[in-house]
Amino acid sequence: MAIMDVLRDVGAWRQGMRTGFAGAATYLLAAWLALPQGYWAVITAVMITQQTVGATLQAVRDRLIGTIAGAVIGFLMAMATPSGEWGTLVALGISTGTLAVFAVHYPSLRIAPMTAAIMFVAAPSHADVVVSALHRVLEILLGCVVGIGTTLLVFPRRAETLLRADVADVLSLLAEYLMADGDASPSLDRRLDEAFGRLATLGKQATAEHFGRDHDGQLDAQGADHALRQLRIAVTGLRRAAGRLPAGTPLPATLAAAGDAVHTSMLGMAAELERGGTAAGAGDRRAATDLPTGDQIGLSDVGEAGAEALAMSYGAAYAHARIALDQLRSAILGRSAPGADG
């Protein structure tokens, strides 16, 4: 990305203002409270202030878990080893090494070895390790509180809002993928993989914003991700069924109508999400883009000779797409998905 593009990015400037405010506010509070190493509070506030409320809450959780784990293990090792340089050396090595082992498998513990190390390096004696541990926890807590407050008050941004936009983006890409020729497929596959990666990240952040609780009207992040992945499988099935035809042979009119219906439904739902309309709203209203059943569209009565096998495979993929879209709509509305008839 060019420097001018970065400078024109309003979201980036807002994040810069959030981070700067969090750091400055924490510095003033740490000085007012006369914390001995207030820079840890400032570092924490700067590290955990993220672009969305959900991302900040995730960072706070990891920071607190790592800090408390490092402080507890450091304290226990200090109590279990003799005072003096050799005791400190042994306690430092064992505590940081043990915590690093667990940090390999639990990313939230990545800060723990550093917390334990600072306790021993900064404290001149084992007796002061207890005080050092308490100070570290208080400093981290201060930084976390300021970081959360800043994210909520300074240009607040909800992960769920971005998640809805990403769901719309994936739907648009799937619609493009359904109608693309074979040469465009690898590029679209890569773009879809990237979009699903963003979706998974934002889904975790949105879940953190809800504190793990589901409420009516809130997007079900896990349900939306599952439905979109099922829809991708269905779209791939439609493409593969159509690909069995000899080159240059058009799809039978009925099958083409089914594909067009899926394409129109995906684009319609994406447009509704981008506008914040009925597909993104609450209540019992259904989107105007509901797909007809296979019987309604005539998939069971393809008139072209020799098209029975093609109609069966295409019809199965179409039914899969109907179910996935129905599940996605329910996830967007924050409800459990009802069964879909074929």
N, C-alpha and C positions, 0 to 999 in steps of 0.2 A: 504494500500500500504506500502510495506517495505521501510525502510530508504534508502537502497541501490538503490531501484527503483527510489526514489525521486532524489537521487544524480546523477543518470544516465539520468534524464529527461532534455534534452537539452533545450526544451521549457521553463521549469521552471527556468533554469539558465539565459536564455535570459530575462525573465520577471524580475528576480532579478536584473539584470544589468540595465534594463530600469528604474526600480523603484529607485534604488540607485543613478543613474545618475540624475534623475529628482529631487530627494530630495536635493542632493548636489548642483546642479546648482541653484535651487531656493533659497537655503540658502545664496549662494554667492550674488545673485542678490538682495535679501532682505536686506542684510548687506550693499551692495553698495548704495542702495536707501534709507538707514537709516529708514526703516519702523519700527514704534514703536513696533509692535507685529508681526514681520516677520515670527514667527513660524506658523501662520495661512496660510501663503503662502506655506510653506514647507509641512504642513499637507495636504493641498489641492492637491499639486502636487503628493504626495505619494498616496493619495486616488483615484485620477482620472486616474492615469497611469495604463491602463489595457492591456490585452494581444493582443487585436485587436484595430485598429483605430476606428471602429464602437463602441466598448464598451467604449473607452475613450470619444468619442463624447457624448455618452449617459450620462456618469458620469459628464461631463462638464455641460451639459444642466441641470441636476438635481441640481448640486452644485450651479450654477448661479441662478437658479430659487429660490432655498431655501434661499440663502444668500440675494438676493435682497428683497424677501418677508419679511424675518426677519428684515432686516435693515429698510424697509419702515414702517412696523407695529410698530417696536420699536421707530422709530423717531416720528410717529404720536402720540403714547401713551405718549412719553416724552413731547410733546408739549401740550397735553390735560390734563396733571396732574400737580399739583403744585410741585415745587422743594422741596428737603428735603428727609429724610429717608422714611417717610410715602408715599410720592408721588412716590418715586422709587419703594417701595414695591408694591403699587397698580398697577403701570404701568408694572412692571415685571410680576406679577401674571396674569394680564389680557392678556398681549401680548403673553406670552409663552403658556398660556392655550388655547387661541383662535387659535393660529397657530398649536398647537398639535391636536386640533379637526380636522382641515383640513388635517393635515399630515396623519391621519388615512386612509383617502380615496385617498389622492394624495401623493404617495411615494416621489415625487420630492421635497416635502416640509419638509421632515424629518429633514433637517439641519436647517430649519427656526427657530424653538423655541430656539435652542442653539445659533444661531446668535443674536437673540433679547436679550437673557439672558446675553450673554457676553457684549453686548453694555451697559447694565445697571450696571453690576457688575464691569466692567473695567473703566467706566466713573464716576468720583467723583461727577459730577453735571449734571443737565439736559442740560446745555449749551454745555458740552463736548460730549453729546450723538451724536450730529450731526457730529462732527469731528470723533468720534469713528465709526459711521456708514460708513463714507467715507473711513476711513482706512481699515475697514473690506472688503468692496467691492474691493478696490484696491489690497489688499493682496490676495483675492480669485481670482481676475482676473489674477494676476501675476502667481499664482500656476496653473491656467487653461492653460495659454499660454505656460508655460514651459512643462506641462504634454502633451499637444497636440504635441508640437514640438518634445519632446522625443519619443513619439509613432510613429511619422512620420519618424524620422531619425535614431533611435537606433533599429535595427532589426525589421523594420516595418512588420506588419502582417495584412493582410486584412481579414475581416470576410467572404467576399465572397469566398475566397479560401477555408476556412474551411467549408463553407456552401456546396460547391460543393462536398467536400469529405464526408460530412454527408449525402448528397443526395445519393451518391454512396453506403454508408453504409446501408441506409434504403432500397435501391433497392436490395442489396445482402441479407438482412434479409427477405425481402418479398419473394425473390426467394427460400430461404431456407424454409420459412413458407409454401409455396405452396406445396413443396414436402415432408414436414415432416409428421410423423405419429402423431396420436392423443396424445400420451404421451409427445411429445416434444412441443405441442402447448402452454401450460401455460408459459413455460420458454421463448419461442420466443415472446409471447405476452408482457411479461414484458420488454424484450429487445427492442421491437418495441416502447413501451410506452416511455422508456428512450430516445431512438433515436429521437422520435418526439419532446420530450421536448427540447433536444439539438438543434434540427432543428429550433424550434420556437425562441429560444434565439438568435441563430446566424442570423436568418432572420431579427430580429429587429436591430441587429448590422449592418448587410449589408445595410439595408434601411437607417440607420443613415449615413453610409459612402456615400450614394448617395444623401444625403440631401433631401430625399423624392422624388427625380426626377428619372424617368425611362429613360434609354437610350438603344439603340440597342446594343446588345452584352453583356449587364449586366444581370445577373441572376435575374429573377423576383421571389423574395423570397416568397411572399404571394401566387403567382401562383403555385410555386413548392410545397409548403406545401399543398395546396388544392388538387393538382393532386395526390400527394403521399397518402393522406388520402383517396381519391376516389379509388386509386389503391389497397389500403389495403382492402377496402370494396369489391372490385371485386375479389381479391384473396380469401377472406373469402367466397364469394359466390361460387367460383369454388370448394373450399374444401367441403363446405356443400352439393353441388350438388353431388360430388363424394361420400360423406359419406352416401348417401341414398342407395347405393348398399349394398347387403348382404356382411358380412365379408368374405374376401377371393376372392370376385368376382372382376376381373379386369375391368377397364374402357373399353368401346368400343374403338377400335383402333382410330377412328376419333376424339373422345373426348380427348383421351390421347395425340394425336398429337397437339390439340389445347392448352392443358395445357403445353406441352413441348415448344410450340411456345412462350407462355407468359413467361415461365421460362427463355428461351434462350434470349428473348428480354430484360428482366430486367437485367440479368447478363451482356449482351452485352453493355447496356447503362451504367451500373456501371463501367465496365472496361474502356469504353471510357472516362468517367468522371475522373477516377483515372489517366489515361494517359494524360488528357487534350486534347483529340482528337476531332473528329467531333461532338460528342454529347455535348461537352463543348465549341465548337467553335462558330463562328458567320457565317453569310451569309445564303444562301438559301439551302445549302446542307442538306440532310436528313440522319439520321443515317442508317446504313446498317441493323439495327434490326427492321425495320418497320414490323408490324404484318400484315399478310394477312387477308382479310375479312372472315366472317363466311362462306359465299358461296364458296370462294376460297379454304378454308380448308375442305369443305364438311360437315359442321355442319347441314345443312338443309337436308342432305340425309344420315342419320345414318342407316346403313343396318340392325343392330341387331334388332330382334323382341322385342317389348315391351319397347324400349329405347326412344320412342318419348318424353315422359315427361322429362326424364333425359336430353335429347338433348336440349330441350327448356330452361330449367333452366341453364344448363351449357353454352348454347349459349348466353343467356342474360348476364351472368357474364363475358363471353369472350368478348362480345361487349363492356361492361363497361370497361374492362381492356384496350381494344384498344383505347377507347376515352381518358382514364386517361393517358396512355403512350404518346399519341399524345399531350395532354395538357402539360404534363411534359416536353416533348422535346421542345415545344414552350417556356415554362417558362425558361428553361435552356438557350435557345438562346436569351431570352429577347424580345420575340414577343408575341402578343396576339394569343391565340390558335385558329386554324381554326376548323370548325366542322369536325367530323369524320363520315364516312359512315359505315353502319353496315356490 
